[in-house]
Amino acid sequence: MAPPPSANLPLGDRIQALVKTLQFAWFSGHLVLLLCIFRYSFSFISFNYSSGTARFTYRTAFLSAALTYGIVVYKTWRARQKVGAKNIGLIGLLSDENVQYLVMALVWLLAPQYSLAMLPYGIYSVFHVATYTRNNVIPTIQPNKAPAGASPGTKQAANPLAEAIGNFVKQYYDMSMSVVSLLEISIWGRLLLSAIFFQRWSWTLLGIYTIFLRTRYAQSSHVQDSFTLLETRLDHLVGAQGTPPAVRSMWEVAKNAARQFHDVTDISKYANGSAVPKKTS
């Protein structure tokens, strides 16, 4: 993240220098996304999520998400161009989690409304806005300056608000990422229900989102832990006395199918030089 403008500049010049950066556009996108989710929540609570205002805030939220992740992907591409890095290819590009969230933001933008899909982006935005505010906005508006006559090695007093934001991020970040992973699994379940009832776009969305979630599982320990927790709880629930044998059998079939899907879609074993498995029939 780029440093804030020089503290020696006048306040107006510091603010002007800040808002001209691409990083500020990234911050603004996350801030707009949070405002849209906040406004959409009122429509959702009042069961008015099909209104024009609700549709507008929903689409604007994902448009903002696409903007923010698009900026990150663009800056990463520019950085690679500057150092002359070789082309990483399509698989390498799609392995970037920012590209994954960019693609999903565009999918949600064009697809029918799924309110739950907004929440993971919203949680990420809370921490992005908080971090940028702490590192850039506060130092721009109220820069830390050494007291007059102080020696060069004098430590500057930390801004209380910036310190509080930093403590918030440290305390809640890991827990929030676990919440995000549970929400992402819940979204898959929501799409599965839609597909069962053959709602519009449901099977297409389920396929796309399954690929996204499988990729997240391969890259995120939080997603892996959430799946393990979910499996443990369902094992305990299904294993309780009184559970019909048919339900237990269905659960075992579902687990075996999930494990087989995991093994077949494990790209790492192919990338390490193993041959792609051939069809036997």
N, C-alpha and C positions, 0 to 999 in steps of 0.2 A: 504494500500500500504506500502511495506517495506521501512524503512528509507534508505538513501544513505549510502555508506561506511564511516567509520570514517575519519574525516578531517586530523587526525594525520598521516595517511598512505601516502606513496609516491603516486604520480599521477598514475604510472603504476599499482601499487597494488590496488588502488581505482577502476580503470577501469576494471581490471581483476575480482575483487570481484563483480562489477556491472553486467558484462556480463555473469557471471556464474549463475545468479538467473533465476528462472522460470519467474519472472516478466519481465525480459529483453526480453525473448522470446515472451512474450505477446506484449510488446512494438514493437518489430521487426515485428511481424505479422501485426500490425496496420500500421506500416510505409510502409511495402511492399504493403499492400492493397492500400494505397494512391498513391504510385508510379504506381501501375498497373492501377488504375483509370485514373491517369494523362496521361499515355501512351495510354490507350484505347480511351480517348477522342479525340486524333488526328485521330485515325482510324474512329471513329464515325462521326466526322465533315466532313471527306473526303469521307463518305459513303463507307468505306472500312472495315466495321466491320465483314466481313466474311473471312478476310485474316487470314493466319496462325498466324501472330503476334497478331492480335486482339483476336483470339480465345485463344491463350496462356495467354495473359494478363487477359482476362476475367476469365478463369478457375483458374489462379493463385490468382486472387483477392479473389475469394470465398474459395479457399483452405486456404488462409491466414486468412480469416474471421472465417472459421471453426476451425483453430488452436487457434486463440485468444479466442474465446468463449469456446472452449473445455478446455483450460487452466483454465479459470475462473470456469467452472463447476467442473473440477477436484479439484481445490483448495477448493471450497465450500464443496465438498464431503469429502475431507481429514479433513477439519475443523470439520465437523459433526462427523466423526469417532473418532477424538481425544477427543471430549467431551462426546462421548458415546450417541449421540442423536439417538432417535428411527427412524426407517425407515419411511420416509414420504409417501411412496407409489407412484404409477404412476401418479396420479392426482397431488399430491404435487410436484413431479419432473417436470411435464409439466407446472406447474404454475410459475416456475422460468423463468423470461424473458431471462436469458442467455441461458437456454436450448432451448427456443423457437427460438432465433436467431441462435443458433447452428444448429438446425434441418433445418431451412430455408436456411442457408448457404450451407448445404449438398444437399438440394433439388435443389437450383440454380446451384450448382456445376455440378450436373448430368443432369439437364434439358437443353432444348434448350436455347439459349441466349435471355435474356431480359435485355437490357442495363439499363433500369430504376431501376432495382432491386439493382444495385450497389450503388446508391446514398445514401440511408439511412445508409448503412454500412460505406460509406465514411465519412458522416457527424459525425457519432459516433467516427470514427477513428481520425478525426481532433482533437476532444476534448480529447480523450485518449492520443494521442501523445503529445498534448500540456501540459496536466497535468503531464504526466510522465517526460517530458523534464524539466518542472519547478521544480518538487519535487525531481527528482533523477539525471537526466543527468547534469544539471547546477551545483547543489551542489557537484557532484562528480568531475567535471572538475575544478570548481572554488568555493571551499567551503568558507563559511563565517567564518572568524576567527576574534576573538576579537583583537584589536590593542595591541601591546606590552605595558605592564604597565597599562592596563585598569583594572578597578575594576570588580569583578565577575558579578555584576549586570548591566554592560554596555550593552546597546542594540546594536546588530550588524546591520550594514547597509545592507539593502536589495539589492539583485542583480537587476539592472535596467531591464535586459531582463526577469528575472523571474517575476518581478513585472508587466511588460507589458503583459506577457502571462496570469498572474492571472487576470488582468483587462479585457483582451479579453474574457476569459472564463466566468467571471461574467456577462459581458455585453451582450454576444451573445448566451449563453447556452439555455435559455428558448425560445428565438425566433427560434433557430435552431431546438429544439425539436418539435416546432409547424410545421416547414418546413418538418421534418421527418414524422410526422403524415400525412400531406397532400400528401407527396410522397407515403406513404404506401397505402393510399386510391386510389391514381392514379394508382398504380401497379395493384390493384384489377380491376379497370376499363380497364386497358390494357389487363389483362388476360381474362376478359369477352368478349372483342372484338375478341381475339384470339379464344375463345371457340365458338363464333357465327359462325366463318368461319372454325371451326373444324381443327385448326392447330394442329400439332403434340404435344401431351402431354397436350393440353390446358385444357381439362375438368378435368384431374387429378390434374394439377397445380391449377386450380381455386378452386377445393374442398379443397385441402391442405391449400391454402393461405386464403380461407374464414375462416377456423378454426383458423389460425394464427391471422388474423385481428380481429376476434370476441374476441379472448383472449386478444389482445392488447387493444381493446375497454373496456373490463372489468377492466383492470389494469391501463390504462393510461388516465389521465385527458386531456392530449394534444390531444389524438385521439378522445375522446368524444367531445372536443371543436371543432375540425376540422369537425366532422360529423355534429354538430349543425350549424356551419358556412355554410357548404355545403348545408344543408337542407334549411336554411334561404335564401340563394342566389337563389336556384332553385325555392323556393316558390315565390320569387319576380319575377323571370324570367317567370315562367309558369303563374303567376297571371296577367301578363301584358295584356292590351287590344290587341285584335287581335290574341291571342293564340287560336288555334282550340280546341273545347271542347274535342275532342278525346285525345289530348295531356294532357290536365288537368286530364282527367279520368285515363290515363295511369300513370301519376305521383302519383295520389292518391292510385292507386292499388300498385304501387311500394313501397310507404311509408308504407302502411298497411302490405305488405308482409315483409318488413324489420323489422317492430315492432313485428310481430308475430314470426319471426325468432329469434329476440332478446329475447323474452319471453320464447320461447321453449328451447333455448340454455343457459339460465341463470342458471349455475351450482350452484350458491350460495344458491338459495332457496332449492335445494336438499341437499346441504351440511349442511344446518342449521337444518336438521331433517325432512323436509317435504317429503312426499311420492313422489316417482317418478310417474308422471302422466301415467295413463293406457290408452291404445288405446281403442277408443270407437267403432271401427269397424274393 
